Amino acid sequence: MFSNAQIVYKCFFTALTLLVLVSHSAVAEISQKENESTYKQLEIFSNVLSFLQENYVEEIDTEKVLNGAIRGLLFSLDPHSSYLSPADFKELQEETSGSFSGIGIEVTIKNDLLTIVSPIADTPADRAGLKANDLIIEIDGDKTKNMGPYEAIKKLRGPEGSPVTISIQREGWEKLKEITVTRAMIPMQSVKTEFLSPGFVYARITNFQSHTAKDFNNRLQELDRKHPIRGMILDLRNNPGGLLQQAIEISDYFLNNGVIVSTRGRRKDQETVFSAHNIRSGRLYPLVLLVNEGSASASEIVAGAIQDHKRGIIIGTQTFGKGSVQTIIPLPDGAGLRMTTARYYTPAGRSIQARGITPDVIVPFISCIPQAKEKNGHTAVKEANLPNHLAGPKDSPDSGDGIPGAELEQKLINDNQLRSAYNILKSLNLYSEYSKKNS
């Protein structure tokens, strides 16, 4: 059992260590004046703790108070710096390498409010209709004001099959809306690929996990063996980010050389440049990227690299603007310190932070465009709708390894951004084929 003096000293030492880490300054770099100010504040802190231990109306849980102080220290810096308890740190590791039970969203603090960065595709949150920039006001009746992102995520996670009720505020809504979502295992299958039509690939990355780049490469190799790839749509919509290295490897897949992303912090050793390597010429097919307000962090790194190198065309809406680097530092007791250490910059030197990536072609999402109609309100008639219409030749080429024609048409009707991307991709392919023939 610690005495009051020992506990105060422990608190003093812990706070001092964190302050030095967060400031990113070696002891020799801190001026004498700064040292004196730091120690004075720590002395005040230790005195407050001592008074609380001796005079508070009830006996306080010292460990809980200290953890709260550390959390407050980091939360006061920025929305992404946080203290991770041993359990939280373990969950973070599982999130990037395994699976977990929850609703499938990434959250942050924006304008002092708990905000959804994006729902992960094909998760309970996505199916429940949650959207990027929705504000979470309550979780199971608990107010989220002054609640950090990790504390919120902990409340949103739970046993598979259990419900969680959240109160959402969305721009354009007059009042809060309660939405009950059933938790499920969130798969770490982050890559989906298929042919839209022969040679034209649709690839979707839902988040950047430890195996994303490897899975992406393997799946594209499988498709290329079936039918040579002539163009690709890479869908990064509602992708909240993930591991930096995976974003670099995905960017590197498409680029021949040059900078992919750079980071700049307060110290020289935090200034890093990541560059592309030579790639096979077979990967230099036309490329279109889809992004939206739910594309953040690692997604923005990929979009920024492709855009600055003019390797492809970016379509959609302005991205989220999460352009800061977090470093995870393991602590001796199994806990972790998540700390913002630098900012991301695109190859052209643009900061992503609080700005995001502006698409080359801005296409707002419109949910389901109605079937084409004539001026009198009747549905437009095609040859195929006429009774006893003449069938097409039996030897006409079909969709091959692509999505069947009717299914593809419906997919493009339901997703106007994808339709725009597909039309642009086919145009780029026609132009590149023409250029090859006439070069």
N, C-alpha and C positions, 0 to 999 in steps of 0.2 A: 504493500500500500504506500503510495507516494504521500509525502508531507506537502503542505501548502507551498512551501518554498521550492520543493523539487518540481512540483507541477508548474509553478510560475516559470521556473528556469527552463523546463521542457518546452513550454509554450513560447518563451522568449527565443530559444534556440531554433525551434521549428519555423517561427515567423521570420526570423532573421535569414535563415537558409532560403526560404521561399522568396523573400524580397530580393536577395542577391540573384537568385535564378531568374526571376521575372524581369529584373532590370537589365539582364544580359551584360553586366559589366563585371570584369574581374575586380578583385578587391583593390588592386593597385590602381585601377582606373577611376575609382570613386574618390572624389575630392574629400579633404578633411572636413569641410563644411557639410557635405552630404552625409558623411559618416556620423557626425555629431547629431544631425537632424534625425537620421534613422534610429540611432540608439535612444534619442529622447522620446520618439514616438513609441518605440518598443517598451521603454520604461513605463510610459503611460498605459500601454496595453496590459503589461503585467500587473500594474497597480489596480486597474479596473477588474481584472480577473480575481485578484486577491480579495478585493472588496466584495465581489459577488459570492465568492466561496464562503466568506465569513458572515455576510449580512443579508443575502437574498432570502426571500420569504420561505423558500423550500431549498433543500439540498440540491445542488446542480450536478448534472452529469458532465464532468469536466471534459471527457473525450468528445462528447457530442458538441459541447460549446467550442472546443478547439477546432473540430472539423468544420463547424459553421463559420468560424472566423476565417479559416483558410479559404473556404468557398466564397465568402464575401470579398476577400482580398482579390481573388482572381476574377470574380464576376464584375468587379468594379472597373476592370481593365477593358474588356471587350466581350461580346457574346459568345466567343468560341474558346476562350481560355477557361479551364475548369479543373477542379480537384476531383479525382476519380477514386472512390473508395475501392478496396480490394474486389468487392463484388462488381462494381461498375467497370473496373479495369478488365476484369475477366470477361464481362459481357461485350466490351469493345473488341477484344481479341476474337471472340466468337463471331461477331458481326462481320469481320473482314475475312474469316477463314472457314466458318462453319455455317450453322443456321440457328435461328432463334424464333421464339414465339412472340408475336406482337401484331400490330395492324399494318406496318409497312410504310412509315413516313419518316422523313427527315425534317427536323424543326430547328429553328434558330430564334434569336431575339432580334426583333426589328422594331425600331422606334419604341423600345421598352415593352413590347408586346410579344407573346409567344406566337410565332408565325410558322406556317408550314412552308418549307422550301419546296418540297414536292412529294406526292405519293409515289411509291415505287410501283411500277407497272405490274398488273395482275396480282395485286395483293388486296386484302380486305379494305384498306383505305381507298385504293383506286376504285374498287367496285362500289364502294359506298358514295362515290362522287366527290370526295375531298379534292381540293385543288390547291395549287401553289398560291401563296399569299393569303390563304384563309387564316383568320386569327382564331386561336384556341383560347377561349375565355375561361372555360371550366373543364376539368377532367373528373368524372364521377362526383360532381358537386363541389370539388375543391377549386378555388380560384387559382388561376395561373399567374397572377400578378406577382412579380418578384421571384418567379420560379425559373430556374435555369434550364437549359435544354436537356441536360442529362437527367435532372430530377423529373422532368416531364416525360422523357422517354421511359424512365423506370416505371412510372405510373401507367404508361400506355402498354407496356409489356406485361405478360402474365401467362397463365396456363392456356394451352391450346383449347379452343372451344368456349372460353369464358368471355363474357361481354364487357365492353367498356363504353360509357356514354360521355360524349364530348359536346360542349356547346360551342358552336361555330358562328363567327361574325364574318360576313363576306360583303365586299363592296357591291352596293346595289340592293342589299337586303335591308328591310326596315327594322327587323328584330333578330335576336339570336335564334339559331335553330339547333335543337338537340338531335344528335345523330348517334345511334347505338351501333357499334361495330363489334363483330365477333372475332376474337383473336385467332390467329392460325400460324402454322409454321411458315416463316418467310424463307423461301428457297434462295439459295445462293447461285442459282442458275441465272447468270446475268447476261447471257448472250443468246439471241435468237436470230436465225438466218433462214431465208427461203428465197426461191426465185419468184419474182412477180410475173415475169415472162422469160422465155429462154434468154439467158445471158445477163438479165437485169436482176441484181440481187437486192433484197431488202434485208438489212441487218439492224437489229435493235440491241443496244446495250442499256440495261436498266440501272446499273451502278457498277463501279469499278472495284472489284474484289481481287483477292490474291491470285486467282486463276483466270481472270477475264481475258487477258491478252493471249494466253495459250489456247483457251477455248475458241476465241475469235479466229485465230490462225488455223486451227484444226478444222473448224466448220467450213471456212472458206476454201480450204484445200479439197474437202469432200465435194463441195458444190462445183468447183472448177474441174474436177475429174468427170462430173456428169455433163457439164456444158461450160465451155470457156466463158469466163466472166467478161462482159462487155461494158458494164457500168454498175454503180452501186449507190443506193440510198442508205446512209448511216443515220439512224434515228436515235438522237440523244435527248428527246423530249422527256421531261419529268425524270431526268437522271440527276440525282442530288450530288453526285460525285463519288468520292471514295479515295483509293490509294493513288498517290501522285505517280509512282513508278508505272502503274498500269496505264494511266493516261498518256504517259510518255511513250510507252511501247505501242499503244494503238496509233498515236500520231506518227511514230517512226515507221509503221507499216506502210504508210502512204507517201512519205517524204523521202527524197533522195539525199538531201543534205541541208545544212543550215540549222539555225536555232529552233528548238521546239518551244521552250519556255525558260525563263530565268527568274531567279528569286533574289530579292534585295532586302536586307535587314539592317540593323544598327551596326553589326560587326562585319568585318571583312569576310570571316569564315562562313557567314550566312549568305554571301553572294555567290550563287551557283548558276551555271549555264548548262542546260541539257540540249544536246545536238542530235540530229538525225544521222543515220548511216545509209550507205548505198543500198538500194533495194533492187529487186528484179524488175525489169522493164514491164513484165506482165501485170504489175500492180498499178501501172500508170493509166488505168482506164478512167473515164469520166466519173466524178464523185459529187454527190449532193448530200449535205448535212441538214438534218431537221433539228431545230432547237426551239425552246419556248421559255416562258418565265420560270419554269421548274428545272431548267438546265443550270446546274451550278458547279462551282469548284472544278473538279477534274474534267467535267463536260466542257466547261468554258475554256480550259487549257487546250483541249483537242480542237474545238471550234476556232479559237484564236490562231492556232498554228496553221490550220488548213486555210483560213482566210488570209492571213498575212503572206503566206507563200503562194497564194492564188492557185492552190491545188484543187480546190473545189468551190462550189457555190453554197452559201449558207442561207437557208430558207426558214421562215417562221416568225417568231416574235423575240423581243429583247430578252436576254438571259438574266438570271438572278443577280449576278454581281458579287459572288463570294470569291474574292481573290486574295485571301490571306493563307499563310502557311502555318499549320499547327504541328508542333513537335511533341511527341509523347515521351515523357521521362519516367521510367519505373522508379518507385520509391521503395525503401528497404522493407516495409511491412506489407508489400503486395499491392499497395495503392499506386496511383499514377498521377502525374501532373501533365495536363494538356495545355500547352502554352503557345500563343501566337508568336512566331519568331521572324516572319518576313512577309513580303507581298509578292504575288505572282505578276509577271510581265510577259506579254506576248512577244513574238520575234521582232515586231516593229517597235517594241518598247512601250506599248500601251498597258496601263494598269487595269486589271479586271475589277479591282475592289470598288464596290458601290457603283459601278458603271455597267458591267456586263459586256456582252458582245452584241453588237447591232447586226442583224442579218443583212446579207446583200440584197435579198428580196424579202420584204416584210409581207407576211401572209397571216392575218389573224385567223384563229380557228373558228369555224362555223359548224355547229353540230348539225349534221345530216341535211344536205341540200335536196329539196323536193324534186320529184321527177319532172322533166321538161314538159311544159304545157304551151299550147298555142294561145293567142289573144282571147279566143272565145272561152277559155277555161278548160277545153277538152285536152286530154293527154295526147301528146304528139305520137303519130303512128309511123312505125318503121316497116320496111319490107317484110321483116320476120313476123310482124303482127298480123299480116294479111292472111285470110283463110286460103288454103291450097297454094301457098306461096312456093315458088320454085326453090328447091333445096340447093345448097352450095355443092360443088364437086366433092366427091368422096376423097379425092387425093389432095385436097387443100391442106396445107400445114396447120396443125392445131397448136395449142399452147405448150406442147411438149412437157418439159419438166417444170413449167411455171404453174401459177394458180389457174384453175379453170376459168374460162372467159367470164361467165356470169358471176362467179365469186369475186374475181378481180374487179369487175365493174362495180359491184356492190361495195367492195372495200374502198374503192376510190370515191364513190358517192358519199360514204359515211365519213371520210376524212379528207377535207378539202386541201389541207396542207400536204398530205401524202400525194394527192392528185397533182398538185402544182409541182412537187418534187419529181414525180414520175414523168410528167410532160417535159420538164426542163432536162431531165436525164436523157430522155430519148432524143431531144434536140441536140444536146451536146454530143451524143453518140453519132448522130447523122453528120454533124459538122466534122468530127474527128475522122470518120470514115472518108468523107469527101476530101479532107486535107491530106490523108494518106495517099489516096488515089492520084491527087494532083500535085504532089510534092516532088 
